[in-house]
Amino acid sequence: MLSRVADNLYWFSRYVRRAENVARLVEVGSQLQLDLPRAARFAWRPLVDTLGAGEEFDRWHGEGATPSEAEVVRFMLVEPDNPLSLRGVVGNAREILRTVRETMPQDCWVAINDLHLYIEAGAERAGSRRHRHEFLARVIDSCLRVSALLSTNVSRDIGYQFLRLGAAIEQADMTSRIIDAAAAGLIQPRAAEDVEAFRAMQWMSVLQSLAAYQMYRRHLRQRVSVELALQFLLKDREFPRSVLFCLARIQAILPQMPPRRPVQQAFRRSLGLVFDADPAKLAASGPCDFMDRLQVELAALHGAIHESYFVG
């Protein structure tokens, strides 16, 4: 397979998974804000930082200002000048798929093109609280449809392995970023003594943003706590959005691809970091530093994949 085609397949699956996660994150934030009592408010800024778009946001809206819900939602979903927005991500996925249409099912192109046209036509609806749920639900359903088409209608050749590899790395990265956003404080009580009372609600929202709340309750059968949420999202071996599950999927994919020592080394560093993580210590000290390290290791793994398979 040409390195250009492999690169496109890898990034296409990353963009589809990223679009789904961004939509889920904004949807849960919107719902949580409506449910919060007056004793607390929802902080929208950590969602921008989750995407690594803080500097770009400050350039447009001013550094140090407290952003409004409307500003953040527009920036994350439909801002045409933000390449990391949902609109930009889906547009990138569509452009990539247009160049490799001969290697993918026709239904996949129809689904992604329909989603792109829907976002372009409904950009104003995304900013409205009244219509936002419908808009985001449509985006999530469309992304899941594309993922299902990739899973059921694509031959299990080397191209399929690059699709799986991209999806696994993107999900591990997005899970770590969503945890990081929660640690930065999505819910901000107006009184210091209320911090503990809202902590469980905050981490429940993180589980919901990753579609993980029901599986958390099913497997752990305990009330939501910081330590148990971290344990589940970082180290659960059975939930598909946990970091360890994604890394285990990568571990199963790599033997089916041409062997590359830098990729193996970068993967082992990421896996070892997650294996050695202690959720109890992370809950006590705050998981932000650990999540930053994990994102650095995942970026290094991506870099090794890029240099080993896509360059030249």
N, C-alpha and C positions, 0 to 999 in steps of 0.2 A: 504494500500500500504506500502511495506517495505520502511524504511527511506532511505536505500541505493539507491533504485530505484528513489525515489522522488528527492534525491540529484543529481543524474545523469541527470534526466530530466531538473531540474532547471539549472544546469551548461551547459548542451548541448545547450539550447536556448540562454544562455548568450554568449557562445562562437560563435554561429552563428551570433548573432547581433554584437558582437565585431569585427568579421572578416569583416563584411560588412562596418562598420564605419571606420576601419583602411584603407580599400581599398579606400573608398570615400575620406578620408582625404589626402592620398598620391596623388590620382588622381587630386584633386583640386589644391594641392600645385604644382604639375607638370605643370598643365595648366596655373596657375597664374604666375609662374616663366617665362614662355614663353611670356606672354602678358605684363610683366612689362617693362617700359621704362628704359633707362640707369640711370635715376636719382634715382632709387631705386633697392633694391635687396631683394630676398625672404630669410627669415631666417628659416632654416630647423630645428634647434635645438628645438624650442618650440614644434614641433610635437613629438619628443622623450619624452619630459617632459609630454606631453598630456597622454601618456600611463603609466606614472609613472615609466619609465625605465631609468631615467637620471643617476642614480648611476651605473647601469649595463653598460650603454653606456660609461660612463667615465672610467670604469674599463678596457674596451677594447680599447678605443681610446685616453685616456689621459684626465685628468681634465683641464678645462680652454681653451682647443683648440677649434677653430671654425671649426665645422665639415663640410665636403663637402656634396654636394647633394648625391653622390654615396654612401658615408658611411652611411648616414641616411636612404636612401631608402633601402639599403641592410639590415640594422639592423631592420627596421620596417617590412619588407616584408618577407625576406627569410633566415635571419641569423639562422643557425641551433642551435647555442648555446644560442639564445635568446628565452626563453619560451613565451615572450609576443609578438613575431613577428607574422605576419599573418600566416606564415608556422606553427609555434608552436600552435597557437590558433586552426587552422583547424585540425591539428593533434590530439589535445586534444579532439575536438568535435567528431572526427572519433573514437577514442578509447572509449569514453564514449558510443557512439551509438552502438559500437560493443558489449558492455556488456548488453545493454537493447534492443537488436534488436527485441525480442519477443513482446515488448510493442509498437513498432513504425511501421509505414508503410514501406514495403520493398522498395518502391520508394525513401524514405528518405535516406535509407542506400546507394542506388545506387548513388543518387545525391551527398552525402557527400564524398563517396569514389571516385567518378569521380573528384570532386574538389581537394581532397587530391593528387591524382595521377597527375592531371594537374599542381599543384603547384610544386610538386617534380620534374616533368619533365621540367618545364619552369622556374626554379629559375633564370637562367642566363638572360632570357628575361625580367624579372622584373626590372633589373638594367639598361637596355638599354632604352634610351629615345624613340627610334624608335618603340620599341615593348611594352612599358610599358602600354600605353592606352589600347591596346588589352588585355593584361594580366589582368589588373585591372577590365576592363569591364566584362570579363568572371567570375572573382571572385564575383563581385557584383551580376551579373545575377544568379549565382549558389546559393548564399546566399538567394536571394529573392525567388528562386525556392523552397529551403528548407523551408523557412518561409511560403510560400503558401501551401506546402504539409502539414505542421503542422496545418495550419488554416483550411484546407478543408478535410483532411483525418484522423484526430484523433478524437476519441470519446471524448465528453465533460465530462470526469470523473475527478477525483482528480488529475490524472497525467497531464491532459491538463492544469489544473489550475497552476501547478508548472511550466509548460512550459511558460505560459503567464506571470507568476510572474517573472521568470528569465529574459525574454525579456524586460519587463517594467523597471525593476531595471537597467539592463545594458544600455538601451537607455537613461534613465535619467542621469546616470553616464557619459556616453560618450558625451551627449550634454553639460553637465557642463564642461567636460574636453576640448572640442573643443572651447567653449567660453573662457576658461582659456588660451588656447594657443593663441587665437586672442588678448586677453588683454596683453599677454606677448610680442606681436609685431611680427606678421608674415611678415609684409612688413617693411623694414627699409630704409627710404629715406637717401640719401647721404648728403643732406642739411637739417638743422633743420627747415627751413621755409617751407619745403615741407611736413611736418608731417601731417598737417590737410588735405592736398590735397589727400593723399593716404589713409586716414582713412576709407572713404566710400568704397573704393576698398577692403580694408582688411576685413571689415565686410560683404561685398557682398560675398567674398570667403568663409566666415564662413557659411553663409546661403546656399551657393552652396554645401559645403561639407556635409551638413545635408539634401540635396535635398529639401531645404525650400525656395529657392529664388522666384520661381513662386507663391507659396502659399502666401508668404509675400506680393508680389505685388498685388495679387488678393484681399487679405483681408484688407491691410492697404492703398493701392493706393498712397503711398508716396515714395519719394526717400529714399534710405537706409541711416540710421543714427545709431549711437551707441545706443541711447536710445530706438528707435523703434525696432532695432534688438534684444536687450535684452528683451524688452516687449514681442515680438513674441516668442522667443525661450524659455523664462522662463515661461510665464504666459498665452499663448494662449490655449484656451480650446478645440480647434478643430483640431490643427495640431498634428499628431501622434508622432512626435519626440520632441515636447516641453516637458519641465520638468513637468509642471502642468498636461498635458494630461497623461503622464506616471504615475504620482501619482494618478490621478483620476482612471486610469485603475487598479492600485493596490488596491485602495479603493473598487472597485467593485469586485475584486477577493477575498479579505480577508473574507467576510461573507460566502463564499462557502468552506472555509477550517476550520479545527478544530481551535477554538478560542484560542489565546495565548496572554495574557496581554502584555508581553514584546514587541511582534511584533506590537501590536496596539499602544503602547506608542512611540516606535521608529518611526512608520509611522506618528503619529500626529506631532512629532517634525519636521520631514522633510517637511510635508505639511504646517505647520505653518511658517516655514522659508521662503518658496517660496511665500506664501500668503502675508507675510509682506514685501517682497522685493519691493523696490522702484527703478524702472529702471532709472529714472532721476538721482537719487543720485548715483546709481552704475555707470552710464555713466560719471558723473562728477568726482567721486573719484577713479574710476577703479574697475572692478568687481572681481579682483583676490582673495581678502580676502573672499568675499562672496562665490565664487566658492569653495574655500578651505573648508569653513564651510559646504557647501552643500554636498561636497564629504565625509566629515567626518560623516554627518548625514546619508547619504545613506549607508556608510560602517557600521554604527551602525545598520541600518535596516537589512542589509544583515546578520550581526552577530546575531541579534535576531532571524531571520528566521533559520539560521543554528542551533542555540542552541535549538530552539523550535521544529523543525521538523526533523532534520537530525542526531542529536546526540542520541545515545542509540538504 
